[in-house]
Amino acid sequence: MRAVVAERHGGPEVLAEARRPDPEPGPADLLVRLTAAGVNFKDVYEREGRGAPRAPFVPGSEGAGTVVAAGPQAAAAGFRPGDRVAWCTAPASYAELVAVPAVSAVRVPDGIDDTDAAAIMLQGITAHYLTTSTYQAAGGETALVHSAAGGLGRHLVRLLAHRGVRVIGTVSSAGKTAAAEAAGASDVIVREEGGDLAGRVRELTGGRGVDVVYDGIGRDTFDAGLASLRKRGTYVLVGTASGTVPPFDPQSLAPRGSLFLTRPTLADHVGPDGELAGRAADVFRWLDEGVLSTVIGGRYAFGKAAQAHADLQSGTTTGKLLLDPAN
């Protein structure tokens, strides 16, 4: 089969299309022919060597496609060849054929195509747990969402705004302001313009600060995010696109207003007790109802995977980037 392979850890240039043996699914796995794979910062971190498999390896963990075969345990769970499925935690997803654990797969409902399913799984499920389990913001509260025009940021903004939460979004450049506003952000701060980010947030909130910060940037926005919170506010560190946050003394949260700080992960919010299926059902329903929407920022052939990673890291894209084996 054709796949994208990272021959070593490093920059985008280590990614190349190559031939690999077809995967051999286990008894609890599905063998899925890929329609589209999502490109995410998790893949970037693995490519760079942060908690990654040993090279060479096939990156990726998100996608959608059609079941070709089902192991006996997967079949007992009701999966059959021909089923359309999507996933967000199956390794080696940058490939024509993917061995997907049945516990990691959800059926794609009629009326939702594979491309939309692949585009929304990881970030849609993440936005779900961040706004329902990590911090359930209520109508009348205010949230600060960084990268509000990005894939995850847009979903967060839409879910929060739908619930009646006032959203202050940040974007990397002025050209992304309209996308954040279209998602439902009431105010948008352009980070490249510099200035006092926390001061601007305080100004917009009458000096109070926001109830919750959702930050997928990390190092570059961490201090300003903490300074933007109200007393007993919650800081949700979603990712570290700009780099890892330096060592931090939890004691310093006390004089800042008894703040809460959390670093949630997807793995702890999609347990084997039906939690993934329940979250996915909500996400697909919201997609069908128009509460959520997918915006495809780019579709790349396997041979252009390095460009997809470079584009994602450049901060110039909006929406979701996908790898398409048919290209």
C-alpha positions, 0 to 999 in steps of 0.5 A: 500500500501507499503511505506517508513515512517519517524516515527519521524525526525532524522537520517536515522534510522527513515526510515522504510517500513510500510503499509499506506492507498492508497492515495486519489487523488483530481480532479486535481491529477493523481494516479500513480503506482511507478516504481522508486523514486529518493533519494535526499538531499531534502529528507534528509533535510526533514527527519532531520526536516529542513522545513519538514512535521510533522512526521510521513510522507512519504518522497520523491518528485521525481519518475516515473510510470504509471497512474492508474487513473486521476481526472476530471481536470487531465483528461481534461489536457489530462492524461489517465490511462496507461500513463507513467509519471515522476515528481520532486515535488510531496510529499510522493513519497516513496510509491507504489501509489503516488498522483501526481498533474497533473501540476507537471507531465510530460509524459515520451517519448517513448524510455526513460524508467521509471528508466532513467526518475526517475533518471534524473527529479529533477537533470536534471531539476535543471541543466537546470534552473541553466545553462539557467536561473540562469547563462547562461554560454557561450563558453569561460567562466570557471565554478567551479562545486562542487561535479562534480561526483554526480548526479547534478554535472555530469549533470551540467558538461555535459551541460556546457562542451557541450556549450563550457564552461571550467569546473573545478570540485571538488570531495570528493575523488580521486576515483571520479576523473575519473567520473568527467573527463568523464562528461567533467571536464577539471580539477578536484580538490580533496577536501579531499587532503586539501590545498588552494582550491581557490588558486588552482582555481586561479592557474588554471585560471591564477589568474583571477578566474572563471565566476560562481560557482555552489555549492551544499555543502554549509558551507564547501566550501562557503568562498573558492567559493567566493574567486574563483570568478572573479570580478563581478562573480556569486556564485550559492548556490544550496544546503547545503549538509555540513550544512547551510552557517553561517550568511553572510553580503552582504556588503562584496561582494563589496570588493571581486569584486562586486560579485553576490550571489543567492540561486535559488530553483526549485519551482520558475523555474517550473511555471504553464505556461508550464515551467516544460514541456518545461524544461523536453522536453529539458532534455529528448531530451538531454538524447536521444541525449547523451548530458546527461546520467544517472548513477545509483549509487544504487537501494534499496528496500523500506526496505533499504531506511535508507541505501540509505539515509546513503549512500547518506550522506556518500559522497561515492556514484556516480550517482543517488540513487533510491528506487525500490518498486519491490525489 
